[in-house]
Amino acid sequence: MADKGDIGYRVMAGAAAFAGGFVAKKAITLIWKKTTGKEPPTNPESPDVALSEAIGWAVVMGVGMEIARLLATRAAAHQWAKGTGELPSHLKVEA
């Protein structure tokens, strides 16, 4: 079972990932509009959306969201280590 410190970190990292995802979605949508000149597909699964557009949106959104999540949780881990003096136990690298 995780100790209280790890639970606190997981809450902090979850909040950071949520915020990072929110900002990333807004940024990706804005970049999509500027690049393509149109709104991103609201329902890429619909047959009315061109397959190339649906795949492009899925790739851009998937990669962008995962990068945002990764950066946010790494920043949370850095701040956690800065505040507590050590990384959460599941992030420690054994040498």
DSSP file with accessible surface (Angstrom, degrees, kcal/mol):
  #  RESIDUE AA STRUCTURE BP1 BP2  ACC     N-H-->O    O-->H-N    N-H-->O    O-->H-N    TCO  KAPPA ALPHA  PHI   PSI    X-CA   Y-CA   Z-CA
    1    1 A M              0   0  230      0, 0.0     2,-0.1     0, 0.0     0, 0.0   0.000 360.0 360.0 360.0 143.3    0.0    0.0    0.0
    2    2 A A        -     0   0   37      1,-0.1     2,-0.1     2,-0.1     0, 0.0  -0.411 360.0-123.8 -71.5 143.0    1.2    3.5   -0.8
    3    3 A D     >  -     0   0   96     -2,-0.1     4,-2.1     1,-0.1     5,-0.2  -0.291  32.7 -95.5 -79.6 174.6    2.3    5.7    2.1
    4    4 A K  H  > S+     0   0  189      1,-0.2     4,-2.5     2,-0.2     5,-0.2   0.865 124.0  55.4 -61.4 -34.9    0.8    9.1    2.8
    5    5 A G  H  > S+     0   0   32      1,-0.2     4,-2.4     2,-0.2    -1,-0.2   0.924 108.3  47.6 -63.3 -43.7    3.6   10.9    0.9
    6    6 A D  H  > S+     0   0   11      2,-0.2     4,-2.6     1,-0.2    -1,-0.2   0.885 111.1  51.2 -65.8 -37.0    3.0    8.8   -2.2
    7    7 A I  H  X S+     0   0   84     -4,-2.1     4,-2.2     2,-0.2    -2,-0.2   0.932 110.2  49.6 -65.3 -42.8   -0.7    9.4   -2.0
    8    8 A G  H  X S+     0   0   31     -4,-2.5     4,-2.3     1,-0.2    -2,-0.2   0.916 111.9  48.4 -61.0 -41.9   -0.1   13.2   -1.7
    9    9 A Y  H  X S+     0   0   12     -4,-2.4     4,-3.4     1,-0.2     5,-0.3   0.920 108.7  53.3 -64.3 -43.0    2.2   13.1   -4.7
   10   10 A R  H  X S+     0   0  130     -4,-2.6     4,-2.3     1,-0.2    -1,-0.2   0.891 109.9  47.8 -62.3 -37.8   -0.3   11.1   -6.8
   11   11 A V  H  X S+     0   0  102     -4,-2.2     4,-2.4     2,-0.2    -1,-0.2   0.937 114.3  46.9 -65.7 -45.1   -3.0   13.7   -6.1
   12   12 A M  H  X S+     0   0   65     -4,-2.3     4,-2.3     1,-0.2    -2,-0.2   0.929 114.3  46.6 -62.7 -45.0   -0.6   16.5   -7.0
   13   13 A A  H  X S+     0   0   10     -4,-3.4     4,-2.8     1,-0.2    -1,-0.2   0.887 111.2  52.6 -66.9 -37.9    0.6   14.7  -10.2
   14   14 A G  H  X S+     0   0   41     -4,-2.3     4,-2.4    -5,-0.3    -1,-0.2   0.913 110.4  47.2 -63.1 -43.5   -3.0   14.0  -11.1
   15   15 A A  H  X S+     0   0   63     -4,-2.4     4,-2.5     2,-0.2    -2,-0.2   0.909 112.9  49.7 -64.4 -40.2   -4.0   17.6  -10.8
   16   16 A A  H  X S+     0   0   29     -4,-2.3     4,-2.9     2,-0.2    -2,-0.2   0.918 111.1  48.9 -64.8 -42.3   -1.0   18.7  -12.8
   17   17 A A  H  X S+     0   0   22     -4,-2.8     4,-2.5     2,-0.2    -2,-0.2   0.906 111.2  50.3 -64.7 -40.1   -1.8   16.2  -15.5
   18   18 A F  H  X S+     0   0  159     -4,-2.4     4,-2.3     2,-0.2    -2,-0.2   0.945 113.5  44.8 -62.1 -47.3   -5.4   17.4  -15.7
   19   19 A A  H  X S+     0   0   53     -4,-2.5     4,-2.5     1,-0.2     5,-0.2   0.916 113.2  50.9 -64.3 -42.2   -4.3   21.0  -15.9
   20   20 A G  H  X S+     0   0   18     -4,-2.9     4,-2.6     1,-0.2    -1,-0.2   0.901 110.6  49.3 -61.8 -41.0   -1.6   20.2  -18.5
   21   21 A G  H  X S+     0   0   12     -4,-2.5     4,-2.6     2,-0.2    -1,-0.2   0.899 109.6  51.6 -64.6 -40.2   -4.2   18.3  -20.6
   22   22 A F  H  X S+     0   0  124     -4,-2.3     4,-1.9     2,-0.2    -2,-0.2   0.952 113.8  43.0 -62.1 -48.0   -6.6   21.2  -20.4
   23   23 A V  H  X S+     0   0   95     -4,-2.5     4,-2.6     1,-0.2    -2,-0.2   0.910 113.4  52.9 -65.1 -41.3   -4.0   23.7  -21.6
   24   24 A A  H  X S+     0   0   13     -4,-2.6     4,-3.3    -5,-0.2     5,-0.3   0.911 106.9  51.7 -62.4 -42.7   -2.8   21.3  -24.3
   25   25 A K  H  X S+     0   0  119     -4,-2.6     4,-2.4     1,-0.2    -1,-0.2   0.928 111.9  46.7 -61.6 -42.9   -6.2   20.8  -25.7
   26   26 A K  H  X S+     0   0  133     -4,-1.9     4,-2.2    -5,-0.2    -2,-0.2   0.931 115.6  45.6 -63.0 -45.3   -6.8   24.5  -26.0
   27   27 A A  H  X S+     0   0   42     -4,-2.6     4,-2.8     2,-0.2     5,-0.2   0.920 113.3  48.8 -65.7 -44.1   -3.3   25.0  -27.6
   28   28 A I  H  X S+     0   0   19     -4,-3.3     4,-2.7     2,-0.2    -1,-0.2   0.915 111.4  50.3 -64.0 -40.8   -3.7   22.1  -30.0
   29   29 A T  H  X S+     0   0   27     -4,-2.4     4,-2.4    -5,-0.3    -1,-0.2   0.930 111.8  47.8 -62.9 -43.6   -7.1   23.3  -31.1
   30   30 A L  H  X S+     0   0   99     -4,-2.2     4,-2.4     2,-0.2    -2,-0.2   0.932 113.1  47.6 -63.6 -44.7   -5.8   26.8  -31.7
   31   31 A I  H  X S+     0   0  105     -4,-2.8     4,-2.6     1,-0.2     5,-0.2   0.903 110.4  52.7 -63.9 -40.1   -2.8   25.5  -33.7
   32   32 A W  H  X S+     0   0   30     -4,-2.7     4,-3.0    -5,-0.2     5,-0.5   0.930 110.1  48.3 -59.8 -46.4   -5.1   23.2  -35.7
   33   33 A K  H  X S+     0   0   79     -4,-2.4     4,-1.9     1,-0.2    -2,-0.2   0.919 114.5  45.3 -61.2 -43.8   -7.3   26.2  -36.6
   34   34 A K  H  < S+     0   0  170     -4,-2.4    -1,-0.2    -5,-0.2    -2,-0.2   0.873 118.6  42.7 -67.8 -37.8   -4.3   28.4  -37.6
   35   35 A T  H  < S+     0   0  109     -4,-2.6    -2,-0.2    -5,-0.2    -3,-0.2   0.924 127.8  25.9 -76.2 -46.7   -2.7   25.6  -39.6
   36   36 A T  H  < S-     0   0   59     -4,-3.0    -3,-0.2     2,-0.3    -2,-0.2   0.669  94.9-129.7 -93.8 -20.4   -5.8   24.2  -41.4
   37   37 A G  S  < S+     0   0   68     -4,-1.9     2,-0.3    -5,-0.5    -4,-0.2   0.563  77.9  78.3  80.5   8.3   -7.9   27.2  -41.4
   38   38 A K  S    S-     0   0  113     -6,-0.5    -2,-0.3    -5,-0.1    -1,-0.2  -0.939  88.5 -83.4-143.2 167.5  -10.9   25.3  -40.0
   39   39 A E        -     0   0  122     -2,-0.3     3,-0.1     1,-0.1    -9,-0.0  -0.348  50.6-105.5 -66.3 148.0  -12.3   23.9  -36.8
   40   40 A P        -     0   0   15      0, 0.0     2,-0.1     0, 0.0    -1,-0.1  -0.364  50.0 -84.8 -68.7 155.9  -11.0   20.5  -35.7
   41   41 A P        -     0   0   15      0, 0.0     8,-0.0     0, 0.0    -3,-0.0  -0.422  32.2-157.5 -64.8 131.9  -13.5   17.7  -36.1
   42   42 A T  S    S+     0   0  149      1,-0.3     0, 0.0    -2,-0.1     0, 0.0   0.759  91.0  24.6 -79.8 -26.1  -15.9   17.5  -33.2
   43   43 A N    >   +     0   0   78      1,-0.1     3,-2.0     3,-0.1    -1,-0.3  -0.684  66.4 178.1-138.4  83.5  -16.6   13.8  -33.9
   44   44 A P  T 3  S+     0   0   32      0, 0.0    10,-0.1     0, 0.0     5,-0.1   0.721  78.6  66.6 -61.8 -19.7  -13.7   12.2  -35.8
   45   45 A E  T 3  S+     0   0  154      9,-0.1     6,-0.0     3,-0.0     9,-0.0   0.682  78.1 106.2 -73.6 -16.2  -15.5    8.8  -35.8
   46   46 A S  S X  S-     0   0   29     -3,-2.0     3,-1.8     1,-0.1     8,-0.1  -0.406  73.1-137.0 -67.7 135.8  -18.3   10.2  -38.0
   47   47 A P  T 3  S+     0   0  127      0, 0.0    -1,-0.1     0, 0.0     4,-0.1   0.688 102.1  70.7 -64.1 -15.3  -18.2    9.0  -41.7
   48   48 A D  T 3  S+     0   0  153      2,-0.1     2,-0.4     3,-0.0    -2,-0.1   0.660  84.6  80.6 -74.9 -15.8  -18.9   12.7  -42.6
   49   49 A V  S <  S-     0   0   30     -3,-1.8     5,-0.0    -6,-0.2     0, 0.0  -0.792  95.8-107.4 -92.8 132.4  -15.4   13.6  -41.5
   50   50 A A     >  -     0   0   53     -2,-0.4     4,-2.6     1,-0.1     5,-0.2  -0.299  23.6-127.9 -57.6 139.0  -12.6   12.9  -44.1
   51   51 A L  H  > S+     0   0  130      1,-0.2     4,-2.8     2,-0.2     5,-0.3   0.901 108.7  52.9 -58.6 -41.6  -10.5    9.9  -43.0
   52   52 A S  H  > S+     0   0   98      1,-0.2     4,-2.4     2,-0.2    -1,-0.2   0.905 111.3  46.6 -62.9 -39.2   -7.3   11.9  -43.4
   53   53 A E  H  > S+     0   0   35      2,-0.2     4,-2.7     1,-0.2     5,-0.2   0.920 112.7  49.4 -68.8 -41.9   -8.6   14.7  -41.2
   54   54 A A  H  X S+     0   0   12     -4,-2.6     4,-2.4     2,-0.2    -2,-0.2   0.926 114.4  44.6 -63.7 -44.2   -9.9   12.3  -38.6
   55   55 A I  H  X S+     0   0   93     -4,-2.8     4,-2.7     2,-0.2     5,-0.2   0.925 113.2  51.1 -67.2 -42.9   -6.5   10.4  -38.4
   56   56 A G  H  X S+     0   0   25     -4,-2.4     4,-2.7    -5,-0.3     5,-0.2   0.931 112.0  46.6 -58.7 -45.5   -4.5   13.7  -38.4
   57   57 A W  H  X S+     0   0   25     -4,-2.7     4,-2.8     1,-0.2     5,-0.3   0.920 112.3  50.4 -64.1 -43.1   -6.6   15.0  -35.5
   58   58 A A  H  X S+     0   0   59     -4,-2.4     4,-2.6    -5,-0.2     5,-0.2   0.922 113.7  45.0 -62.5 -42.7   -6.3   11.8  -33.6
   59   59 A V  H  X S+     0   0   86     -4,-2.7     4,-2.6     2,-0.2     5,-0.4   0.953 116.0  45.1 -66.6 -49.1   -2.5   11.7  -34.0
   60   60 A V  H  X S+     0   0   65     -4,-2.7     4,-2.4    -5,-0.2     5,-0.2   0.936 117.7  44.1 -62.2 -44.9   -2.0   15.3  -33.2
   61   61 A M  H  X S+     0   0   29     -4,-2.8     4,-2.7    -5,-0.2     5,-0.3   0.930 114.8  48.7 -68.0 -43.1   -4.3   15.2  -30.2
   62   62 A G  H  X S+     0   0   44     -4,-2.6     4,-2.1    -5,-0.3     5,-0.2   0.946 116.6  40.7 -63.3 -48.7   -2.9   11.9  -28.8
   63   63 A V  H  X S+     0   0   84     -4,-2.6     4,-2.5    -5,-0.2     5,-0.2   0.936 116.8  49.9 -66.2 -44.7    0.7   12.9  -29.1
   64   64 A G  H  X S+     0   0   20     -4,-2.4     4,-2.3    -5,-0.4    -2,-0.2   0.919 112.1  46.8 -61.9 -43.0    0.1   16.4  -27.8
   65   65 A M  H  X S+     0   0   63     -4,-2.7     4,-2.5    -5,-0.2    -1,-0.2   0.902 112.5  49.5 -68.0 -39.7   -1.9   15.3  -24.8
   66   66 A E  H  X S+     0   0   98     -4,-2.1     4,-2.6    -5,-0.3    -2,-0.2   0.907 111.2  49.2 -67.8 -38.8    0.6   12.6  -23.8
   67   67 A I  H  X S+     0   0   90     -4,-2.5     4,-2.8     2,-0.2     5,-0.2   0.934 111.8  49.3 -63.9 -43.0    3.5   15.1  -24.1
   68   68 A A  H  X S+     0   0   17     -4,-2.3     4,-2.5    -5,-0.2    -2,-0.2   0.921 112.2  48.1 -62.4 -42.8    1.5   17.5  -21.9
   69   69 A R  H  X S+     0   0  100     -4,-2.5     4,-2.7     2,-0.2     5,-0.3   0.937 112.6  48.8 -63.0 -44.9    0.8   14.8  -19.3
   70   70 A L  H  X S+     0   0   79     -4,-2.6     4,-2.4     1,-0.2     5,-0.2   0.939 113.2  45.9 -61.0 -48.6    4.4   13.7  -19.3
   71   71 A L  H  X S+     0   0  107     -4,-2.8     4,-2.2     1,-0.2    -1,-0.2   0.904 113.7  49.8 -62.9 -40.0    5.7   17.3  -18.9
   72   72 A A  H  X S+     0   0   17     -4,-2.5     4,-2.3    -5,-0.2    -2,-0.2   0.925 112.9  44.8 -66.9 -43.3    3.2   18.1  -16.1
   73   73 A T  H  X S+     0   0   22     -4,-2.7     4,-2.4     2,-0.2    -1,-0.2   0.867 112.6  51.6 -72.8 -32.1    3.9   15.0  -14.1
   74   74 A R  H  X S+     0   0  170     -4,-2.4     4,-2.4    -5,-0.3    -1,-0.2   0.906 110.6  48.9 -67.0 -39.6    7.7   15.4  -14.4
   75   75 A A  H  X S+     0   0   54     -4,-2.2     4,-2.5    -5,-0.2    -2,-0.2   0.908 110.9  50.6 -64.8 -39.5    7.3   19.0  -13.2
   76   76 A A  H  X S+     0   0    6     -4,-2.3     4,-2.7     2,-0.2    -2,-0.2   0.915 110.3  49.5 -63.4 -41.7    5.2   17.8  -10.3
   77   77 A A  H  X S+     0   0   10     -4,-2.4     4,-2.7     2,-0.2    -2,-0.2   0.907 110.5  50.7 -64.0 -40.1    7.8   15.2   -9.4
   78   78 A H  H  X S+     0   0  119     -4,-2.4     4,-2.3     1,-0.2    -2,-0.2   0.932 112.8  45.2 -62.7 -46.5   10.5   17.8   -9.6
   79   79 A Q  H  X S+     0   0   97     -4,-2.5     4,-2.3     2,-0.2    -2,-0.2   0.875 112.1  52.4 -65.1 -38.3    8.5   20.1   -7.3
   80   80 A W  H  X S+     0   0   50     -4,-2.7     4,-2.8     2,-0.2     6,-0.4   0.940 111.3  46.2 -62.2 -46.2    7.8   17.2   -4.9
   81   81 A A  H  X S+     0   0   26     -4,-2.7     4,-2.1     1,-0.2    -2,-0.2   0.877 111.7  52.3 -64.2 -37.2   11.5   16.3   -4.7
   82   82 A K  H  < S+     0   0  149     -4,-2.3    -1,-0.2    -5,-0.2    -2,-0.2   0.897 116.1  40.1 -64.8 -39.5   12.3   20.0   -4.1
   83   83 A G  H  < S+     0   0   67     -4,-2.3    -2,-0.2    -5,-0.2    -1,-0.2   0.844 128.4  28.2 -80.5 -34.3    9.8   20.3   -1.3
   84   84 A T  H  < S-     0   0   74     -4,-2.8    -3,-0.2     2,-0.2    -2,-0.2   0.597 100.4-120.0-104.3 -15.6   10.4   16.9    0.4
   85   85 A G  S  < S+     0   0   67     -4,-2.1     2,-0.3    -5,-0.4    -4,-0.2   0.412  85.3  56.5  90.9  -3.3   14.0   16.2   -0.4
   86   86 A E  S    S-     0   0  115     -6,-0.4    -2,-0.2     6,-0.0    -1,-0.1  -0.994  82.1-105.2-156.5 156.0   13.3   13.0   -2.3
   87   87 A L        -     0   0   64     -2,-0.3     5,-0.1     1,-0.1    -9,-0.1  -0.418  52.6 -87.0 -73.3 156.6   11.3   11.5   -5.2
   88   88 A P    >>  -     0   0    3      0, 0.0     3,-2.0     0, 0.0     4,-0.6  -0.322  46.6-107.5 -58.8 151.1    8.2    9.4   -4.5
   89   89 A S  G >4 S+     0   0   66      1,-0.3     3,-0.9     2,-0.2    -2,-0.1   0.831 116.6  56.5 -58.0 -34.3    9.2    5.8   -4.0
   90   90 A H  G 34 S+     0   0   84      1,-0.2    -1,-0.3     3,-0.0    -3,-0.0   0.627 107.5  49.9 -76.8  -8.2    7.7    4.6   -7.3
   91   91 A L  G <4 S+     0   0   64     -3,-2.0    -1,-0.2     2,-0.1    -2,-0.2   0.498  82.2 112.4-103.4  -6.2    9.9    7.1   -9.3
   92   92 A K    <<  -     0   0   96     -3,-0.9     2,-0.5    -4,-0.6    -6,-0.0  -0.483  62.0-138.8 -71.7 135.7   13.2    6.3   -7.6
   93   93 A V        -     0   0  137     -2,-0.2     2,-0.5     0, 0.0    -2,-0.1  -0.841  12.8-138.1 -95.7 126.7   15.7    4.7  -10.0
   94   94 A E              0   0  185     -2,-0.5    -2,-0.0     1,-0.0     0, 0.0  -0.737 360.0 360.0 -87.9 124.2   17.7    1.9   -8.4
   95   95 A A              0   0  149     -2,-0.5    -1,-0.0     0, 0.0     0, 0.0  -0.517 360.0 360.0 -93.2 360.0   21.3    2.0   -9.3
